[in-house]
């Protein structure tokens, strides 16, 4: 393994663009837990998510290729290896294992709450690497986690404290993988174009998920699925993957990791709201108070971790 460093010329990113991308990740990903839950009721989890990411990668590749030329999708071996590693950490061990946990009985709301631990895990990787986040950032993360803890502990009347141990541990493992992939991405040699990067991360992750699904004995039976399964799967392809995943990858390259990680605090709130609107789930005092604490934690982190303004950043590559 060798570590190479190269300069990457980057223009300053506007705060408004960062906030728009954050809003997409906040809202769309908050809704994907319900879509995943609906999909895995009939479709096998690994192959269902694998076909989702493979389809999204191919469709996004067609869109980008038609706009900037298909030759622009060509990448070096080192860049493809970096994309494949992120594809393994995020779509495969991250999202794929979450789908596996939901297929084994973890409610979508509980899954969203567990995923809210991701920023703390990212902070662990930052500390291990010698990074020292600001105390206010650590405080904001702590406030956000306190809100999640309150939802879990005080939300017994809404059933959020009923955590199936095995599936929940799977989702915690998925959070760790997702956190590591998010933390390590800026240190890898990757395509400069975030959209090209996303294409290769999704199709490689989709292929690996399909292989793992086959090894697990899963089989797709498209003709046997109801319309709502296809609708949920299509939503995951277009909005969850092509739109929100692209926005997330772009944010990792253009905004502080602590700011990007705040999506994990907002997603549970979105999931709860959608549950109330679509599934008629009650909005309890625990949800209101816990959600308020979570939003406060997000506000603290956003006020401290502002988008990067510098135009030149060293980019470390691991090969």
N, C-alpha and C positions, 0 to 999 in steps of 0.2 A: 504494500500500500504506500503510495506516495502522495504528498500534498503539494499542489501547485497553486500559485497565486497569480491572478491576472487582473488588470484594471478593467473596469466596465464603465463605459461612458453612458451616463443616464441623465436625462433632462429632469429638472425638478418636477415633482408631481403636485398637482393642485389639490388643496384640501377638499374641495367640493367633489372631485372625482373619487377620492378615497371614501368620503362619506356615502356616496351613492353605492359604491361597491359593497361597503359595510351593510347598508340597508338591504341590498339584495341577499347577502349571506344571512343576515338576521331573519328576514321574513321567510324566504324560500326554504332555507334549511330547517327552520322551525316547523315547516309544514311537511317535510319529507319523512319525519318519523311516522306520521299517520299513513303516508303513502307506502312506506316500507311495510308497515304492519298489514295493510290491505294486500299488498303484493304477495307476501310470504304465506298468507293463508292458503294459497293454491300453488304458487310457484315455489320451487326449491330455493332456499336462500342464496347459496353461493352461485348457482347457475343463473338465478334470477338477477342478481346484482352484476354478475359477469356479463350477461347479455345486455344489461343496461349500460354499463360502461363501454363495452365494445361498440354498441350502436351509437352512443353519444360521441365517442372518439372518431368514428368513421364519418358521422354526419358533420361534426365540427371541422374535420379535415376537409371535407368537400366544400363547406362554406368558406373556409379560409383560403383553400387552394383556388377557388373560383375568383377570389377578390385580389389576392397578392401573387398568385402563380403557384402551381403545385411544386415547383422546384424549391420554393422557400420552405417547404415542409421537410426537406432533406436536412439531416443533422449528422454530426460526427459520431463515432463509436462511443466516445467518452460522454457526449451529451445524451445519447440514447441510453447508456448505462445509468446515468443520473436520473433520467426520466423513469426508467424501469424500476429503480430503487424507490423513488417516491411513489410510483404506482403500486409497489408492494406494500409500502407503509400506510398509504392513505386509502385507495379504493379497496385493496385486498384485506390487509390485516386491520384496517380501520373500519370502513363502511361495511365490508363483507361480513366481518365478525359481529358487528352490531345487528345486521340482518339475521345472522344465525342466532344471536341471543333473543331477538324478538320472535323468531320462529319457534323458540323453545319456551315461550310463555311470558317474556318480559313485556309489560305494557309499553306502548309508545311513549307515554308521559314519563314513566319511570326511566326508560332509556334516555330520554332527553335530560332528565335530572342527573343521571350518572355521567353523561357526556360533559356536563358542566364542570367536572373535575379536570378536564383537559388543561386549562390554564395553569393550575397548580403543578401539573406534571411538566408542562413546558418550563415553569419557573425552576423546577428541580434540575432539569437539563441545563438551564442557564447558570445556575449556581455551581453545578459540577464542572462546567466548562470555564469557570472563573469569572463569569459575568456578574456584575453586581447591580441589579435593578435598583431604581430609586426606592426609598422607603415609602414614598406615597404610592408608587405602583404596587408594592407588596401589600400596602394597606388596602388599596382598592380591590386587589385580588382576594384578600382576606374577607372584605366586606361582601363581595359577591358570593364567595363560598359559604359565608354565614347565612346568606339568604337562601341558598340551595339547601343547606342543612336544616334551616327552619322549615322549609317546605316539606322535607322528608320526615322530620321528627314531629311537627305539629299538624301535618296533613292527614292524620289517621282517618278523619271523617270522610276524606275523598279517596282513601285507598292508596295514597302514594307511599305509605310505609310498608306495603306488602311487597317485599323484594325476594323473588326466587333466587336462591344463592348461586347455583351453578350458572344460569344464564346471565346473572348480574356480574359475576366474575369474568365471564366472556367479554361483556361490554367494557368493564374496567381495563381488561387487557387491550381491547380495541382502542380505548382512549389513550393508553400509554404509547401504542404504536403510532397513532395519529399525531400525538404530541411530539414524538421524536422525529417523525417525518416533517412536520411543520418547522421544528427547530433547526433541523439539519439542512433543509432545502437551500437556504442562501449560501451554504458552504460547499455545495456541489457544483460541478461544471454542467450547466444546463443551457438550453437555447435562450438567447437574449429576448426573443419574442415570447411573451407569456402565453399567447394563444397556441403557438406551435408547441410549446412545452406541455400545455394541457392536453393537446391531441395525443402526444406520445405517452403521457402518464396514464391517460384513460384507456387507450387501446391495449397497452401492455398489461395494465391492471386487470382489464376485462378478460384477456386471454388467460392470465394466471388463475383468475377466479373460476373460469369455465373448466380449466384443467383440474383444479382442486375439487370442484363439484363432481366431475366425472370420477375422480379417485374416491370420493365419498359415496359414490353410488347414486348420485342425483340424476334425474332425467327431466327434460323439459317436455311438456305436453301442451303446446299452444292451443290446440283445438278444444281442449277440455276446460279452459279458463273462461270465467264469466267476464262480461264487459267491464265491470268495475275493476277487475284485476288488470286488464289491459289499459284502462284509463290511468290507474295508479302507476303502472310501469311506464307509460308514456310520459306522465308528469315527471317521473324521476329522470327519464332520459333528457327531456328538453329543459326543464326548469332546474331540477336538482343537480344535473351533471353539466349540460352544455352552458347554462347560464351561471348558476351559483358556484359550481366547482371552478369554473374559469375565473370568476370574480375573486374567489378565495386564493387561487394560485397567484393571481395578479397582485393581490394585497400582500401576500408573503414577500414579494419582491419589492414592494413599494411603500410599506407601512411598518411601523414597529410591531414586533411579534406580540407584545402584551396588548396592543390595541386590537390586532386581528383576533386574538384569542377571546376577546369579550363576546364573540358570537355565542360561545358556549353558555353564557349567562342569559342571553336574550332568547335563545332557542327554546328553553323550557317554558318561558312565559308565552311565546307564540304558540307552542304546542298546547298549553292549557287553554288559551283563548279559543283556538280552533276546536279543541275538544268540547268546549262549552257551546260553540256555535253550531258545529256539525253533529256532535254526538250527544248534545244536551247534558253535558257533565256540569255539575254545580260548581260555581266559583265561590270558594269558601273564604273565611277570614284568613286562614293560613296562606292561601294562594295570593290574596291581596297584599298581606304584610310581607310575605316572602318575596313576591314579585317586586314590591317597592324597594326592598333592601338590595335585590339584584340590580335593579336599574340604577340605584345609588352607586353601587360598586362599579358599574360600567361607566357612569359619569366621571368618577374619580380617575379611572385609568385613562379615559379619553382626554381629560383635562391635562394629564401629565405626559402621556406618550403621544405626542403630536407627530404627524407625518414628517418623514425625513425631507430636509430642504437642500441637502448637499447634492451636487451633480456627479461626483466621482466617488465610488465606493470600491474597496478591494473585494474581490470575489474569490473565495477559496474553493478549490476543487479537490475532491478526494477520489482517487482512482485505485 
